[in-house]
Amino acid sequence: MEDMFLHGLQDIYYAEHQIEKALPDMVAKASDPELKKGFSMHLRQTKGQIKRLDQAFKKLKAKAQGTKCPAIDGILDEANDIAGELCANSSRPRVRNAREMSVNTSSAVGSSGASASTKKCATATIRTVFTSIE
């Protein structure tokens, strides 16, 4: 059970790092000031989640590393494809919303997954790391 928990943390760690890499480009490409602000805020939140994951790995005495996850790669590839459409498509609000939802959904899945896992397998010390995510 503990190995599954650690693997889940590694999946989430990978996903958060991939999102952290993708968001600056999204900020740069966003033409809507509100969307730009939202992406910037999401980037700050993602960095905070990475710090919490680092703390969890440290408390577990495990190396903080991600496990490549094709699902998150697919979500981010789709987001990049939609970003390309943003420049060519006149229905920008719909495209922006789809792209933002892709990234937010992947991040939310990772965060809620960490919360559910911590309730089942983590020690009380690790649970406190994720209380701000719940």
C-alpha positions as CSV (number, residue, x, y, z in Angstrom):
1,M,0.0,0.0,0.0
2,E,2.8,2.4,0.8
3,D,4.5,1.7,-2.5
4,M,1.2,2.6,-4.3
5,F,1.1,5.8,-2.2
6,L,4.7,6.7,-3.1
7,H,4.0,6.0,-6.8
8,G,0.9,8.2,-6.7
9,L,3.0,11.0,-5.2
10,Q,5.6,10.5,-8.0
11,D,2.8,10.7,-10.6
12,I,1.5,13.9,-9.1
13,Y,5.0,15.4,-8.7
14,Y,5.7,14.7,-12.5
15,A,2.3,16.3,-13.4
16,E,2.9,19.4,-11.3
17,H,6.4,19.9,-12.8
18,Q,5.0,19.5,-16.3
19,I,2.2,22.1,-15.6
20,E,4.8,24.4,-14.0
21,K,6.8,24.2,-17.3
22,A,3.7,24.8,-19.5
23,L,2.1,27.7,-17.6
24,P,4.7,30.4,-18.4
25,D,4.0,29.8,-22.1
26,M,0.3,30.0,-21.5
27,V,0.7,33.3,-19.7
28,A,2.8,34.7,-22.6
29,K,0.2,33.6,-25.2
30,A,-2.9,34.7,-23.3
31,S,-4.2,38.0,-24.8
32,D,-7.0,38.4,-22.3
33,P,-5.7,40.2,-19.1
34,E,-8.0,38.2,-16.8
35,L,-6.8,34.9,-18.3
36,K,-3.2,36.0,-18.0
37,K,-3.8,36.8,-14.4
38,G,-5.5,33.4,-13.9
39,F,-2.6,31.5,-15.4
40,S,-0.1,33.5,-13.3
41,M,-2.1,32.6,-10.2
42,H,-2.2,29.0,-11.2
43,L,1.5,29.0,-11.6
44,R,2.0,30.3,-8.1
45,Q,-0.4,27.7,-6.7
46,T,1.4,24.9,-8.7
47,K,4.8,26.0,-7.2
48,G,3.2,25.8,-3.8
49,Q,1.9,22.3,-4.5
50,I,5.4,21.3,-5.6
51,K,6.8,22.6,-2.3
52,R,4.3,20.5,-0.3
53,L,5.2,17.4,-2.4
54,D,8.9,18.1,-1.6
55,Q,8.0,18.2,2.1
56,A,6.0,14.9,1.8
57,F,8.9,13.1,0.1
58,K,11.3,14.4,2.7
59,K,9.1,13.2,5.5
60,L,8.8,9.8,3.8
61,K,12.6,9.8,3.4
62,A,12.2,9.2,-0.3
63,K,13.8,11.0,-3.2
64,A,11.5,13.7,-4.7
65,Q,11.1,12.6,-8.2
66,G,8.4,12.2,-10.7
67,T,7.3,9.2,-12.7
68,K,6.6,9.9,-16.4
69,C,2.8,10.0,-16.9
70,P,1.5,9.7,-20.4
71,A,-1.9,11.0,-19.3
72,I,-0.6,14.4,-18.2
73,D,1.6,14.6,-21.3
74,G,-1.6,14.0,-23.4
75,I,-3.5,16.7,-21.5
76,L,-0.6,19.2,-22.0
77,D,-0.2,18.3,-25.7
78,E,-3.9,19.0,-26.2
79,A,-3.6,22.3,-24.4
80,N,-0.7,23.3,-26.7
81,D,-2.7,22.3,-29.8
82,I,-5.6,24.4,-28.6
83,A,-3.1,27.3,-28.0
84,G,-2.2,27.1,-31.7
85,E,-5.8,27.4,-32.6
86,L,-6.1,30.4,-30.4
87,C,-4.1,32.5,-32.9
88,A,-6.0,31.2,-35.9
89,N,-9.5,31.0,-34.4
90,S,-11.8,33.9,-34.0
91,S,-13.8,32.2,-31.3
92,R,-11.1,32.9,-28.7
93,P,-13.2,32.7,-25.5
94,R,-14.2,29.1,-26.2
95,V,-10.6,28.1,-27.0
96,R,-9.2,29.9,-24.0
97,N,-11.7,28.2,-21.7
98,A,-11.0,24.8,-23.1
99,R,-7.3,25.2,-22.6
100,E,-7.6,26.6,-19.1
101,M,-10.0,23.7,-18.2
102,S,-7.5,21.1,-19.5
103,V,-4.7,22.3,-17.2
104,N,-7.0,23.0,-14.2
105,T,-8.6,19.6,-14.5
106,S,-5.2,17.8,-14.5
107,S,-4.0,19.7,-11.5
108,A,-7.2,19.2,-9.6
109,V,-7.1,15.4,-10.3
110,G,-3.6,15.3,-8.9
111,S,-4.4,17.3,-5.9
112,S,-7.6,15.4,-5.0
113,G,-5.7,12.1,-5.6
114,A,-3.1,13.1,-3.1
115,S,-5.8,14.0,-0.6
116,A,-7.6,10.7,-1.0
117,S,-4.4,8.7,-0.8
118,T,-3.1,10.5,2.3
119,K,-6.4,9.7,4.1
120,K,-5.9,6.0,3.5
121,C,-2.1,5.4,3.7
122,A,-0.1,8.4,5.0
123,T,1.0,9.0,8.5
124,A,-0.5,12.0,10.4
125,T,2.7,13.9,9.6
126,I,2.2,13.6,5.9
127,R,-1.5,14.4,6.1
128,T,-0.6,17.8,7.5
129,V,1.4,18.6,4.4
130,F,-1.7,18.2,2.2
131,T,-4.4,19.8,4.4
132,S,-4.2,23.1,2.5
133,I,-4.9,21.2,-0.7
134,E,-8.2,19.6,0.5
